[in-house]
Amino acid sequence: MSKCLVLFVEGDTEVEFYKQVVANARKLHPAGRFDTNIEYRNVRGVGGFKSIALRKFTKEIKPKYGDDCEFTIVLCSDTDVFDFAPKPPIKWDEVKKDLANSGAAKVIHVQAKRSIEDWFLYDIEGILGFLRLGKNTKVSGKNGYDKLQRLYKQANKVYYKGIQSNGMIERLLIEGSSDMILCRYLCNRLDLNLDVAGSQIIPVEGKGQFPIITKLFRLIGKEVCVLTDLDGFTDDNSIINLFSELPEGTKIANDHGNENLQSMIREIKTKIDEVIRSKKDNMISIYSQHPYWINRDLEAEEDKIIRRALVAQLFTVDEDELLTWPDSQEWTSLKKRITVLLDILEELGCFILRKGAIESYYTFSPNTTFNGKPSAAAHEVSCWEEKSTEQIYEHFSDITRSLQFAALEKNVDESFAVKKELLSELALILGILPEVSTEKEILSCIKQSKGSADSLFDYKIINENKRLGVEVSLKSEIIDVAGFPFKAFVGDNVNSLIDEKIHSDLSKVC
């Protein structure tokens, strides 16, 4: 009977952590390897344990290993994710029971108290080395998560819970940690290939950093698009001018009957101020419902907050409710003019969260409290896991448009990603080939090396002219990559072979 250890974790960070734990354990094993297959599955937040874990186990993992496999399941969670929730929704005994009834021989619950980051800090020397901080660096903070954030900040980096933190480069700039979590989830769920397209999401600490970072990236030849809260539009023009002053902005403005985009912006901003100044006294019951007003800084300029909240409400309420507003016709006309302008800015790469901040798009987490809390964002994405793709596109359309812009603006060369994936497997296979005799053993070695990831390729052992090798085929029929199948033999230069054989269908000469 074969054995399989399944680790269900909350995020990408945890996947990497437990892989490292297993790798270290393997080094300590007398044989240097285990006779147990290991699968890692990310359930995208603690809420995923109650539904996603069971589905992944029954639909993905069990069929892979068959009924004669003995499964041990480990549920790896933090205890702090739902500190803000009055009744944490996970009943762990029920989760364990459902998994056991579905074929798990043993179910274990491992909790990081309070968070996985507290475990990370047991290897403080390793963390300081990774961040290139001195061994005497002071570690401070109220908990593991807070301590790790502060250490990353000292190294001029940003740490985000549940997300791989090993490097962020160029392309889509977003404003905060909650935005980052949600955007990353949408990319994964909607198969938006930002990384393959050469695009990356970079978090920015506050909208005041957008101008300097955008200018920096443009100086080194990078294209930039931004995703910012609505106040990045209502408060001033520092962000939108980064795009309105682009040469192509004038052409787009001309197409809409305006001399240039800057004059269009001035006219609409003037109209916004005029309408709000004359109507605000009758709009208290409306703007006071928005988080911009509820969470306002009491020392902030009141008119600025009212302007933010009223413009946000224009895009938050539905059309029927808008018709009930005092002077609804004037507000409807203003919304149309603002919409035209924001649509033009999007063509240039400037995306505004029209309902306010990222919390204004929450359905399952509080959107009027806990601003910017990663735990609220994690809860939100876990609850959307059971919703359809169409529902997600519709609800988060303001966000998904920015991600699609970043992902699809340039043609994606799928061969790059395929080559990278193939290189990590083929070098391993040719190295162990003299020691294995079946394709099943090859796949087992790949799983042990890469964790839960399924291979994109099929491998058939061959022996030609006393040369041992494999014939490599591509499983997917939808990936536009040419060169398969091909043969590779022990002793071949894997890098050269893959570069020679594999290329994009887009570049194929007919």
Residue pairs with C-beta under 8 A, 6 or more apart in sequence:
1 68
1 69
1 70
2 37
2 65
2 66
2 68
2 69
2 70
3 35
3 36
3 37
3 69
3 70
3 72
4 36
4 37
4 38
4 39
4 61
4 65
4 69
4 70
4 71
4 72
5 36
5 37
5 38
5 39
5 72
5 74
6 38
6 39
6 41
6 57
6 61
6 71
6 72
6 73
6 74
6 104
7 18
7 38
7 39
7 40
7 41
7 74
7 76
8 41
8 43
8 48
8 49
8 53
8 56
8 73
8 74
8 75
8 76
9 15
9 17
9 18
9 40
9 41
9 42
9 43
9 76
10 42
10 43
10 44
10 45
10 46
10 48
10 76
10 77
10 78
10 81
10 116
10 162
10 378
11 42
11 44
11 45
11 161
11 162
11 163
11 378
12 42
12 162
12 163
12 164
13 116
13 161
13 162
13 163
13 164
13 165
14 42
14 76
14 116
14 162
15 40
15 42
15 451
16 164
17 116
17 119
17 120
18 40
18 76
19 40
19 451
22 38
26 32
26 33
26 34
33 448
34 448
37 65
37 444
37 447
37 448
38 447
38 448
38 451
38 452
39 61
39 447
39 451
39 452
40 451
40 452
41 53
41 56
41 60
41 61
41 452
43 49
43 52
43 53
43 56
43 382
44 52
44 162
44 185
44 188
44 378
44 381
44 382
44 385
45 81
45 162
45 378
45 379
45 381
45 382
46 77
46 78
46 81
46 82
46 88
46 90
46 378
46 379
46 382
47 89
47 90
47 379
47 382
47 383
47 385
48 382
48 385
49 75
49 77
49 90
49 92
49 95
50 89
50 90
50 91
50 94
50 95
51 385
51 386
52 382
52 385
53 73
53 75
53 95
53 99
54 95
54 98
54 99
54 102
57 71
57 73
57 99
57 102
57 103
57 104
58 102
58 103
61 71
62 69
62 71
62 102
62 103
65 71
67 103
70 105
71 103
71 104
71 105
71 106
72 104
72 105
72 106
72 107
72 108
73 99
73 104
73 106
73 107
73 108
74 107
74 108
74 109
74 110
75 92
75 95
75 96
75 107
75 108
75 109
75 110
76 110
76 112
76 116
77 90
77 109
77 110
77 111
77 112
78 111
78 112
78 114
78 115
78 116
79 111
79 112
79 113
79 114
79 115
80 114
80 115
80 143
80 145
80 375
81 375
81 378
81 379
82 88
82 89
82 90
82 375
82 379
83 375
84 366
84 369
84 370
84 373
84 375
84 376
85 379
92 109
95 107
96 107
96 109
99 107
100 107
112 118
112 119
114 143
114 144
114 145
115 143
115 144
115 145
115 161
116 144
117 143
117 144
117 145
117 147
117 148
117 161
118 143
118 144
119 144
120 127
120 144
120 148
121 127
121 139
121 144
121 147
121 148
124 139
125 135
127 148
127 151
128 134
128 135
128 137
128 151
131 151
131 152
131 154
131 155
131 157
132 155
133 151
133 154
133 155
137 151
137 154
139 147
139 150
139 151
140 147
140 150
141 147
141 148
141 149
141 150
145 161
148 159
149 158
149 159
151 159
152 158
152 159
152 165
157 165
158 165
158 177
158 203
158 205
159 165
160 177
160 180
160 181
160 203
160 374
161 177
161 181
161 374
161 375
161 378
162 181
162 374
162 378
163 180
163 181
163 184
168 200
168 201
168 202
168 203
169 200
169 202
170 198
170 199
170 200
170 202
170 217
170 222
170 224
171 194
171 198
171 199
171 200
171 201
171 202
171 222
171 223
171 224
171 225
171 406
172 183
172 194
172 199
172 200
172 201
172 202
172 225
172 226
172 227
172 402
172 403
172 406
173 201
173 202
173 204
173 210
173 213
173 214
173 224
173 225
173 226
173 227
174 180
174 183
174 201
174 202
174 203
174 204
174 226
174 227
174 228
175 203
175 204
175 206
175 207
175 227
175 228
175 229
175 232
175 358
176 203
176 204
176 205
176 206
176 358
176 372
177 203
177 372
177 374
177 377
178 358
178 359
178 372
178 373
178 374
178 376
178 377
179 203
179 227
179 358
180 201
180 203
181 374
181 377
181 378
181 381
182 358
182 361
182 377
182 380
182 381
182 396
182 399
183 201
183 227
183 399
183 403
184 201
185 381
185 384
186 192
186 392
186 396
186 399
186 400
186 403
187 194
187 201
187 403
187 407
189 384
189 385
189 389
189 392
190 389
190 392
190 393
190 400
190 403
192 400
192 403
192 404
192 407
192 408
193 407
193 412
193 417
194 200
194 201
194 403
194 406
194 407
196 412
196 413
196 414
196 416
196 417
197 406
197 407
197 408
197 409
197 410
197 412
198 410
199 406
199 407
201 406
202 213
204 210
204 213
207 228
207 229
207 231
207 232
207 239
208 238
210 226
210 228
210 232
210 238
210 239
210 242
211 238
211 239
211 242
214 224
214 226
214 242
215 242
217 224
218 224
223 349
223 409
224 349
225 349
225 350
225 351
225 402
225 405
225 406
226 239
226 242
226 349
226 350
226 351
227 351
227 353
227 399
227 402
228 239
228 350
228 351
228 352
228 353
229 352
229 353
229 356
229 357
229 358
230 292
230 308
230 311
230 312
230 352
230 353
230 354
230 355
230 356
230 357
231 292
231 308
231 356
231 357
232 239
232 240
232 352
233 239
233 240
233 311
233 342
233 352
234 272
234 304
234 307
234 308
234 311
235 304
235 308
237 244
237 265
237 269
239 350
240 265
240 345
240 350
241 262
242 350
243 249
243 345
243 348
243 349
243 350
244 261
244 262
244 265
244 345
244 348
245 261
245 262
246 348
248 348
249 260
249 261
249 344
249 348
250 260
250 261
252 261
252 344
252 347
252 348
253 259
253 260
253 261
253 263
253 264
253 344
254 260
256 264
256 340
256 344
258 264
261 344
264 341
264 344
265 341
268 337
268 338
268 341
271 334
271 337
272 307
272 311
272 334
272 338
273 307
275 330
275 331
275 334
276 303
276 306
276 307
276 310
277 303
279 326
279 327
279 330
279 331
280 287
280 303
280 306
280 310
282 326
282 327
283 306
283 310
283 325
283 326
286 310
286 313
286 325
287 293
287 306
287 309
287 310
287 313
288 294
288 309
289 313
290 308
290 309
290 312
290 313
290 316
290 356
290 360
291 356
291 357
291 359
291 360
291 367
291 368
291 371
292 305
292 308
292 309
292 312
292 356
292 357
293 305
293 306
293 309
294 368
295 368
295 369
295 371
296 305
308 356
309 356
311 338
312 354
312 355
312 356
312 360
314 322
314 331
314 334
314 335
314 338
315 335
315 354
315 355
316 355
316 356
316 360
322 328
322 331
322 332
322 335
323 332
325 331
342 352
342 354
345 351
345 352
346 401
346 402
346 405
349 405
351 398
351 399
351 401
351 402
351 405
352 398
353 360
353 361
353 398
353 399
354 398
355 361
355 398
357 371
358 377
358 399
359 365
359 366
359 367
359 368
359 370
359 371
359 372
359 376
360 367
361 367
361 395
361 396
361 398
361 399
362 376
362 380
363 380
363 383
363 384
363 395
364 379
364 380
364 383
364 384
365 376
365 377
365 379
365 380
365 383
366 376
370 376
384 392
392 400
393 400
411 506
413 504
413 506
413 507
414 479
414 480
414 481
414 504
415 481
415 502
415 503
415 504
418 456
418 474
418 479
418 481
418 502
419 498
419 499
419 502
421 456
422 456
422 457
422 472
422 498
422 502
423 494
423 495
423 498
424 449
424 450
425 446
425 450
425 455
425 457
426 470
426 472
426 488
426 494
426 497
426 498
427 494
428 445
428 446
428 449
429 442
429 445
429 446
429 459
429 470
430 469
430 470
430 488
430 489
430 490
430 491
430 492
430 494
432 442
432 445
433 442
433 461
433 468
433 469
433 470
433 490
434 468
434 490
436 442
436 445
436 461
437 461
438 461
439 458
439 459
439 460
439 461
442 459
442 461
442 470
443 455
443 459
446 455
455 475
456 474
456 475
456 476
456 479
457 472
457 473
457 474
457 475
458 472
458 473
458 474
458 475
459 470
459 471
459 472
459 473
460 470
460 471
460 473
461 468
461 469
461 470
462 468
462 469
462 470
462 471
462 487
463 469
464 487
464 489
467 489
467 490
467 491
468 489
468 490
469 487
469 488
469 489
469 490
469 492
470 487
470 488
471 485
471 486
471 487
472 484
472 485
472 486
472 487
472 488
473 484
473 485
474 481
474 484
474 485
480 504
480 505
480 506
481 502
481 503
481 504
481 505
482 502
482 503
482 504
482 505
482 508
483 501
483 502
483 503
484 502
486 497
486 501
488 494
488 497
